[in-house]
Amino acid sequence: MPKSAHYIIIILCIILTVFLYNQAFGAVPFLILSFYLFYFGWTQIRSRKKNSR
């Protein structure tokens, strides 16, 4: 994924966080963000392992 897509996803998560906090759903945005960051980290680790072989 290009960096611009990551920036857009992070900005959307920030907007979603503010909106859901105002609706009293405080933990939901952090759960969504944790799934995204786990996926992003996993792809980074896998690509580095493939390049080191």
Wavefront OBJ file of the C-alpha trace (Angstrom):
o trace
v 0.000 0.000 0.000
v 1.294 3.474 -0.723
v 1.972 5.850 2.141
v -0.907 8.086 1.106
v -3.363 5.236 1.718
v -1.971 4.761 5.227
v -2.316 8.476 5.919
v -5.924 8.422 4.743
v -6.730 5.421 6.929
v -5.150 7.049 9.987
v -7.067 10.306 9.373
v -10.310 8.353 9.013
v -9.573 6.545 12.266
v -9.045 9.870 14.033
v -12.353 11.200 12.709
v -14.074 7.946 13.657
v -12.562 8.146 17.132
v -13.910 11.638 17.734
v -17.352 10.717 16.404
v -17.633 7.495 18.400
v -16.334 9.137 21.586
v -19.129 11.685 21.287
v -21.604 8.803 20.933
v -20.141 7.084 24.060
v -18.499 4.196 22.198
v -15.007 4.842 23.536
v -13.291 1.484 23.030
v -14.578 0.715 19.519
v -12.183 3.003 17.589
v -9.205 1.626 19.472
v -10.285 -1.889 18.588
v -10.584 -0.960 14.911
v -7.238 0.830 14.997
v -5.556 -2.119 16.694
v -6.745 -4.469 13.914
v -5.384 -2.113 11.272
v -2.043 -1.622 13.006
v -1.677 -5.367 13.585
v -2.290 -6.022 9.883
v 0.143 -3.277 8.880
v 2.831 -4.569 11.238
v 2.321 -8.140 10.078
v 2.783 -7.183 6.421
v 5.927 -5.212 7.286
v 7.461 -8.150 9.150
v 6.607 -10.602 6.374
v 8.082 -8.373 3.667
v 11.315 -7.959 5.651
v 11.637 -11.705 6.212
v 11.226 -12.337 2.465
v 13.864 -9.711 1.634
v 16.399 -11.122 4.098
v 16.368 -14.611 2.577
l 1 2 3 4 5 6 7 8 9 10 11 12 13 14 15 16 17 18 19 20 21 22 23 24 25 26 27 28 29 30 31 32 33 34 35 36 37 38 39 40 41 42 43 44 45 46 47 48 49 50 51 52 53
